[in-house]
């Protein structure tokens, strides 16, 4: 049950990251940041469980949600610039031909 709560928390953090970070939201889809937030948060949660942390401890929650939030915040900063550069490169290639 806790894994479900962690997944929802990661999705909400990812959704918030989409609207908190200003930038070109038209370069990626609405569900990308929530999906990344969910996946990273759940993966960190499971890894910490395997490492020996208990699900009722506070550290597993804090670490999982912070890492998921950091991954969700990295997407709006990195992806638009890379996408715009790739689009400009493709446009230059297609215009040349």
C-alpha positions in Angstrom: 0.0 0.0 0.0 2.9 2.4 0.8 4.2 1.8 -2.7 1.0 3.2 -4.1 1.3 6.3 -1.9 4.9 6.8 -3.0 3.8 6.5 -6.7 1.1 9.1 -6.3 3.5 11.4 -4.5 6.0 11.1 -7.2 3.4 11.8 -9.9 2.1 14.9 -8.0 5.7 16.2 -7.7 6.3 15.6 -11.4 3.0 17.4 -12.3 4.0 20.3 -10.1 7.4 20.5 -11.7 5.8 20.9 -15.1 4.1 24.1 -14.0 6.7 25.5 -11.5 9.6 25.7 -13.9 9.1 28.4 -16.5 10.1 27.4 -20.0 9.0 25.8 -23.3 6.3 23.4 -22.2 5.4 22.9 -25.8 8.5 20.8 -26.4 7.3 17.8 -24.2 4.0 16.2 -23.3 1.9 16.8 -20.3 2.5 13.3 -18.8 6.3 13.2 -19.2 7.3 14.8 -15.9 4.7 13.0 -13.8 5.8 9.7 -15.4 9.5 10.4 -14.7 8.6 11.5 -11.2 6.6 8.3 -10.6 9.2 6.0 -12.1 12.2 7.5 -10.3 10.4 7.7 -6.9 9.2 4.1 -7.1 12.6 2.8 -8.2 14.4 4.7 -5.4 11.8 3.4 -2.9 12.3 -0.2 -3.9 16.1 0.2 -3.9 16.0 1.6 -0.4 13.8 -1.2 0.8 16.3 -3.7 -0.6 19.0 -1.7 1.1 17.3 -2.4 4.5 15.3 0.7 5.2 11.8 0.1 6.6 8.7 1.5 5.0 7.5 3.1 8.2 10.7 5.1 8.6 10.9 8.8 7.6 14.2 8.6 5.7 12.8 6.3 3.0 10.0 8.8 2.3 12.3 11.8 2.3 15.0 10.3 0.1 12.5 8.8 -2.4 10.5 11.9 -2.8 13.5 14.3 -3.0 15.2 12.2 -5.7 11.9 11.9 -7.6 11.4 15.7 -7.4 15.0 16.3 -8.5 14.5 14.0 -11.5 11.2 15.7 -12.4 12.8 19.2 -12.1 15.7 18.2 -14.3 13.4 17.4 -17.3 12.0 20.9 -17.8 15.5 22.4 -17.6 17.3 19.9 -19.9 14.7 18.7 -22.5 13.5 22.0 -24.1 17.0 23.1 -25.0 17.9 19.7 -26.4 14.7 19.5 -28.3 15.0 22.9 -29.8 18.6 22.2 -30.9 17.5 18.9 -32.5 14.6 20.6 -34.3 16.9 23.4 -35.6 19.4 20.8 -36.8 16.7 18.8 -38.6 15.3 22.0 -40.2 18.7 22.9 -41.5 19.2 19.4 -43.0 15.8 19.5 -44.6 16.2 23.0 -45.9 19.5 22.1 -47.5 18.2 19.2 -49.5 
